[in-house]
Amino acid sequence: MRSALTVRFITRRFIGDYDPTLEMIYRHMAVIDGEMVHFEILDTAGQEEDSLQIEEKIKWGDGFAVVYSVTDRCSFDEVMRLCFLINHIHSSPKRSSGSEQPPVVIVGNKKDLQFDRMVSTEDGENLSKALKLPFYEISTRDSYEETVVVFNTLYQELMRQGHFSPGSFKRRTVSKLMEKIPKMQGSSTLNSAGRSLSFNSFRDYIPE
Ligand SMILES: Nc1nc2c(ncn2[C@@H]2O[C@H](COP(=O)(O)OP(=O)(O)OP(=O)(O)O)[C@@H](O)[C@H]2O)c(=O)[nH]1
């Protein structure tokens, strides 16, 4: 999950500049279909040094937004590999939440940058058809609503699969994840319309 998209969803604001190496887990509550939903969003930096790191992150997730930039062909080329990896890792017999694959949404971001586009809408649609996954082209910069659709889709698919009751909060233990991912960040705050939102980091998830 990419920073601008995650932060747009959480704060409704588009914040342009991030340290690309930042890796955070954000907690966020949103009302979807009249239910209060607790999200825990791992915003990956996409710089996994080894396959074990990426595997741990994929194991941790219940649903996945695989995001590429329509201005970056390489990021699009990574989508298929990541989708296969997610399926592969979650099809292990140890998967506790049943046999269905976890929800995955393919997201083509930055559609506002029309003149820098390197990946057509059709390319995205074809990939989504081939992988049988939902697909959205969005602009995190221009639209808060489009980011909401991504998260709503993942939530609704999880509900459809019946892994969670509405409103339930599946608190996770991430101590193992912490061991595997040394580049942790401390909590930071961001002012949003006069409010201060706390962005939780891995540290907040040390099991009591
Ligand atoms: N024009 C435009 N810029 C965007 C959009 N989303 C993100 N950006 C910008 O793209 C840059 C990277 O955004 P991130 O959210 O960090 O995404 P990322 O996957 O780390 O992207 P890269 O650094 O390009 O790999 C930032 O400068 C953002 O401001 C968008 O929808 N439109």
The ligand as a Tripos MOL2 file, in Angstrom:
@<TRIPOS>MOLECULE
LIG
   32    34     1     0     0
SMALL
NO_CHARGES

@<TRIPOS>ATOM
      1 N1          0.0020   13.5690   -9.6200 N.pl3     1 LIG1
      2 C1         -0.1020   12.6300   -8.7030 C.ar      1 LIG1
      3 N2          0.9170   12.3490   -7.8780 N.ar      1 LIG1
      4 C2          0.7470   11.3840   -6.9490 C.ar      1 LIG1
      5 C3         -0.4580   10.6550   -6.8040 C.ar      1 LIG1
      6 N3         -0.3030    9.7640   -5.8090 N.ar      1 LIG1
      7 C4          0.9440    9.9170   -5.3540 C.ar      1 LIG1
      8 N4          1.5850   10.8950   -6.0240 N.ar      1 LIG1
      9 C5          2.9490   11.3710   -5.8300 C.3       1 LIG1
     10 O1          3.8370   10.3320   -6.1800 O.3       1 LIG1
     11 C6          4.9590   10.2950   -5.2770 C.3       1 LIG1
     12 C7          5.0580    8.9450   -4.6130 C.3       1 LIG1
     13 O2          3.8900    8.7110   -3.8790 O.3       1 LIG1
     14 P1          3.8050    7.5510   -2.8330 P.3       1 LIG1
     15 O3          2.4780    7.5290   -2.3060 O.co2     1 LIG1
     16 O4          4.9470    7.6520   -1.8760 O.co2     1 LIG1
     17 O5          3.9210    6.2520   -3.7380 O.3       1 LIG1
     18 P2          5.1430    5.3270   -4.0760 P.3       1 LIG1
     19 O6          4.6040    4.0440   -4.5230 O.co2     1 LIG1
     20 O7          6.1380    5.3430   -2.9730 O.co2     1 LIG1
     21 O8          5.6730    6.0080   -5.3860 O.3       1 LIG1
     22 P3          7.1380    6.0590   -5.9760 P.3       1 LIG1
     23 O9          7.9690    6.8540   -4.9880 O.co2     1 LIG1
     24 O10         6.9470    6.7390   -7.3020 O.co2     1 LIG1
     25 O11         7.5850    4.6250   -6.0800 O.co2     1 LIG1
     26 C8          4.7360   11.4180   -4.2960 C.3       1 LIG1
     27 O12         5.5020   12.5160   -4.7350 O.3       1 LIG1
     28 C9          3.2730   11.7160   -4.4090 C.3       1 LIG1
     29 O13         3.0070   13.0630   -4.1800 O.3       1 LIG1
     30 C10        -1.5330   10.9750   -7.6870 C.ar      1 LIG1
     31 O14        -2.6320   10.4070   -7.6820 O.2       1 LIG1
     32 N5         -1.2970   11.9620   -8.6190 N.ar      1 LIG1
@<TRIPOS>BOND
     1     1     2 1
     2     2     3 ar
     3     2    32 ar
     4     3     4 ar
     5     4     5 ar
     6     4     8 ar
     7     5     6 ar
     8     5    30 ar
     9     6     7 ar
    10     7     8 ar
    11     8     9 1
    12     9    10 1
    13     9    28 1
    14    10    11 1
    15    11    12 1
    16    11    26 1
    17    12    13 1
    18    13    14 1
    19    14    15 2
    20    14    16 1
    21    14    17 1
    22    17    18 1
    23    18    19 2
    24    18    20 1
    25    18    21 1
    26    21    22 1
    27    22    23 2
    28    22    24 1
    29    22    25 1
    30    26    27 1
    31    26    28 1
    32    28    29 1
    33    30    31 2
    34    30    32 ar
@<TRIPOS>SUBSTRUCTURE
     1 LIG1         1 GROUP 0 **** ****
